[in-house]
Amino acid sequence: MHFVALCTDKPDGLEIRMQHRPEHLAWLEANKARILLAGPFLGAEGQMTGSMLVIEATDEADAKALLAGDPFAKVGLFSASEVKPWRRTFGATL
């Protein structure tokens, strides 16, 4: 089953994001079998302001457990995060 994670950075989170980005990218790579798409949200000036991930999980609890291992989550980068079940209807096959 697919889930979408929508994560919003804290207002002054860019410094935290940049400091921990190498660990976050390594975590994405280590979990690439389950993380189907991922990327940052961008602000008006192109700065990273949050994250969106499409992941494969057995249920919402499994999805949240995976996301809890993200270094960004571990350092408290996000002011809010939401996990929603999602079904691909159109576009590239995941």
C-alpha positions as CSV (number, residue, x, y, z in Angstrom):
1,M,0.0,0.0,0.0
2,H,1.2,3.5,-0.7
3,F,1.3,6.5,1.6
4,V,2.2,10.1,1.1
5,A,4.1,11.9,3.9
6,L,3.7,15.7,3.9
7,C,6.3,17.4,6.2
8,T,6.6,21.1,6.9
9,D,9.8,22.5,8.2
10,K,10.0,24.8,11.3
11,P,10.1,28.5,10.3
12,D,13.9,28.7,10.7
13,G,14.6,25.1,9.7
14,L,16.8,25.7,6.7
15,E,20.0,25.6,8.7
16,I,18.9,22.4,10.4
17,R,17.9,20.9,7.0
18,M,21.3,21.7,5.4
19,Q,23.3,20.5,8.4
20,H,21.5,17.1,8.4
21,R,20.9,16.7,4.6
22,P,23.8,14.3,4.0
23,E,22.4,11.9,6.7
24,H,18.9,12.3,5.2
25,L,20.1,11.5,1.7
26,A,21.9,8.4,3.0
27,W,18.7,7.3,4.8
28,L,16.7,7.8,1.6
29,E,19.3,5.6,-0.3
30,A,19.2,2.9,2.4
31,N,15.4,2.8,2.2
32,K,15.0,3.1,-1.6
33,A,13.1,-0.1,-1.9
34,R,10.3,1.5,0.2
35,I,10.6,5.2,-0.7
36,L,9.3,5.5,-4.2
37,L,9.5,9.3,-4.6
38,A,10.9,12.0,-2.4
39,G,11.8,15.7,-2.6
40,P,11.6,19.1,-0.9
41,F,8.9,21.7,-1.0
42,L,10.3,25.0,-2.2
43,G,9.5,28.5,-0.9
44,A,9.1,31.6,-3.1
45,E,12.8,32.1,-3.4
46,G,13.6,28.4,-4.1
47,Q,14.6,27.6,-0.5
48,M,13.7,24.1,0.8
49,T,10.7,24.4,3.3
50,G,9.5,20.8,3.8
51,S,9.4,17.3,2.3
52,M,7.1,15.0,0.4
53,L,7.6,11.3,0.2
54,V,5.6,8.5,-1.4
55,I,6.4,5.3,0.5
56,E,5.4,1.6,0.4
57,A,4.1,0.3,3.8
58,T,1.8,-2.4,5.1
59,D,-0.3,0.2,7.0
60,E,-0.2,3.7,8.5
61,A,1.7,2.5,11.6
62,D,4.4,1.0,9.4
63,A,4.7,4.1,7.3
64,K,5.0,6.3,10.4
65,A,7.7,3.9,11.9
66,L,9.7,4.2,8.7
67,L,9.4,8.0,8.7
68,A,10.5,8.2,12.4
69,G,13.9,7.0,11.2
70,D,14.4,9.9,8.9
71,P,17.3,12.0,10.3
72,F,15.2,15.2,9.7
73,A,12.5,13.8,12.0
74,K,15.0,12.7,14.6
75,V,16.5,16.3,14.9
76,G,13.0,17.9,15.1
77,L,13.1,19.7,11.7
78,F,9.4,19.4,11.1
79,S,6.8,21.7,12.6
80,A,4.1,19.4,11.2
81,S,3.8,16.1,9.4
82,E,0.9,14.1,8.0
83,V,0.7,10.6,6.5
84,K,-2.1,9.8,4.2
85,P,-3.0,6.6,2.3
86,W,-2.7,7.1,-1.4
87,R,-3.5,5.3,-4.6
88,R,-1.8,5.9,-7.9
89,T,-4.5,6.4,-10.6
90,F,-2.5,8.1,-13.4
91,G,1.1,8.5,-14.4
92,A,4.2,6.5,-14.1
93,T,4.0,3.1,-12.5
94,L,5.5,3.0,-9.0
